[in-house]
Amino acid sequence: MAETSSAEAEMRKACDAILRGDIMSALAELTPEAFAEAMALGAEITALPTPESYVIESREEIDGEHRFRVRFKTSSRDIVANASWRLVDGVWKITHISADGLR
């Protein structure tokens, strides 16, 4: 996405893709480092039902990095994801990802 987009708009697009079950679109937004973090979470994430909804609980910007805390509701439990976005060569990319509530 071009630099004219916002980190929050990109975060929402990624969350909407996850709600549709389109994990590949969300994964395309990851830097190699964030991809490695996502793969470490892989087994726990794939065992969960597709989320039914999400809400962005918080957002902060620190030194050009936009950090989001997003709560996904599933039929079994809530999962809280933390994602950091940064412009990389004019494109918004997720540079860090983690999740709470997987186990």
C-alpha positions in Angstrom: 0.0 0.0 0.0 1.3 3.5 -0.8 2.6 5.8 1.9 -0.6 7.8 1.7 -2.4 5.0 3.5 -2.4 5.0 7.3 -1.1 2.3 9.7 -4.6 2.0 11.2 -6.2 1.5 7.8 -3.7 -1.2 7.0 -4.3 -2.8 10.5 -8.0 -2.9 9.8 -7.5 -4.4 6.3 -5.4 -7.2 7.9 -8.0 -7.8 10.6 -10.8 -7.9 8.0 -8.8 -10.4 6.0 -8.4 -12.6 9.1 -12.2 -12.4 9.7 -12.7 -13.7 6.2 -10.3 -16.5 6.9 -7.8 -15.0 4.4 -4.7 -15.6 6.5 -2.4 -15.4 3.4 -3.3 -11.7 2.8 -2.5 -10.9 6.4 0.8 -12.8 6.2 1.8 -10.8 3.1 2.0 -7.7 5.3 4.8 -9.2 7.5 8.5 -8.4 7.4 10.7 -11.4 7.5 11.3 -10.9 11.3 7.5 -10.7 12.0 6.9 -13.7 9.7 9.3 -15.7 11.9 7.3 -14.6 15.0 4.0 -15.6 13.3 5.4 -19.0 12.5 6.4 -19.5 16.1 2.7 -18.9 17.0 1.5 -21.0 14.1 0.3 -24.2 15.8 -1.7 -22.4 18.4 -3.3 -20.0 15.8 -4.3 -22.7 13.3 -6.1 -24.6 16.1 -8.4 -21.7 16.8 -11.7 -21.1 15.1 -11.9 -18.2 12.7 -12.5 -15.0 14.7 -16.0 -13.6 14.6 -15.1 -10.0 15.3 -12.3 -7.7 16.5 -11.8 -4.4 18.2 -8.7 -2.2 18.3 -8.2 -1.7 22.0 -5.2 0.6 21.8 -2.9 2.4 19.5 0.3 4.3 20.1 3.1 5.7 18.0 6.7 5.6 19.1 9.5 6.7 16.9 7.6 6.1 13.7 6.3 2.7 14.8 2.6 2.3 15.2 1.7 -0.3 17.9 -1.8 -1.8 18.0 -3.5 -4.1 20.5 -6.4 -5.9 18.9 -8.9 -8.2 20.6 -10.3 -11.0 18.4 -13.4 -12.8 19.6 -13.7 -16.5 18.6 -16.4 -19.0 19.5 -14.0 -20.5 22.1 -12.2 -17.5 23.6 -10.7 -14.0 23.0 -7.3 -13.6 21.6 -5.3 -10.4 22.0 -2.9 -9.7 19.2 -0.1 -7.1 19.4 1.1 -5.8 16.0 3.7 -3.1 15.3 3.6 -1.4 11.9 6.3 0.8 10.2 6.8 2.2 6.8 9.3 0.1 4.9 10.3 1.6 1.5 7.0 3.5 1.4 4.9 0.5 2.3 3.2 -0.3 5.6 4.6 -3.5 7.0 4.1 -5.4 10.3 7.5 -5.5 12.0 6.4 -7.3 15.2 3.5 -9.6 16.1 2.6 -11.5 19.3 -0.6 -12.9 20.8 -2.0 -13.5 24.3 -4.7 -16.1 25.1 -3.6 -18.8 22.7 -3.4 -21.5 25.3 
